[in-house]
Amino acid sequence: SPKNLKNKIFITLSIVLLLALVYVSYNFFAGKGEKKPLLQLSGVEIAQKTALFLDKSLMPNGMFVIRYQCDPASREEEKCRPAPIEEPPHTGQIILAYYELAKRTGDNSYKEKADRTLEASIKLCYELNKNYCEWNFFPLYRYYKDTGDKKYLNAMLTVSDRFLDNGVLLRDAVNGNYGNKLAMLYEVTSDKKYIDR
């Protein structure tokens, strides 16, 4: 329905903007010290401050609140509350952001959060909805490449048939990054069916 499409677009754009801010900030700003204006913080410092927000949105099940409804006129201290979503949350870029931040800072707590969220996504992929694997495909690929652990490859393969379906609209294939996902599948399996599509 149009409302669901608008919600999905809003969620996707929100995540993309958040991640773009983390990425741009991390890669292009420089500086050191305690109290500095935002533009004088280093990229790592900005990424760490962004991670503080993400830490607050981390739920007990390992997933993240990725949509909020805010009422600026509210008299309550918490003006924003988690808003329900109908689809599994797109947490892949959050996982990768934590994973990369752990590598850059040496702070293993970021990797622990990334690991926990990816493990929850894999479990929910098998038990509830395969979209948890599709929407976390990039971290599954990254973890498999870095660890060689087959559980990540198996989770990738769980949704691989979606990317081979000739009935998928071009718009959906482009929006779903099917080309990148097929290339990744070929890289980790050497199965030509992923490049012959």
Salt bridges, closest charged atoms under 4 A:
GLU45 OE1 - LYS36 NZ 3.32
ASP55 OD1 - LYS113 NZ 2.96
GLU76 OE1 - ARG81 NH2 2.00
GLU87 OE2 - LYS8 NZ 3.70
GLU100 OE2 - ARG104 NE 2.73
GLU100 OE1 - ARG142 NH2 2.86
ASP115 OD2 - LYS111 NZ 2.78
GLU119 OE2 - LYS151 NZ 2.91
GLU127 OE1 - LYS123 NZ 3.45
GLU134 OE1 - ARG162 NH1 2.49
GLU134 OE2 - LYS181 NZ 3.96
ASP146 OD2 - LYS103 NZ 3.32
ASP146 OD2 - ARG142 NE 3.67
ASP172 OD1 - ARG171 NE 3.43
GLU187 OE2 - LYS145 NZ 2.62
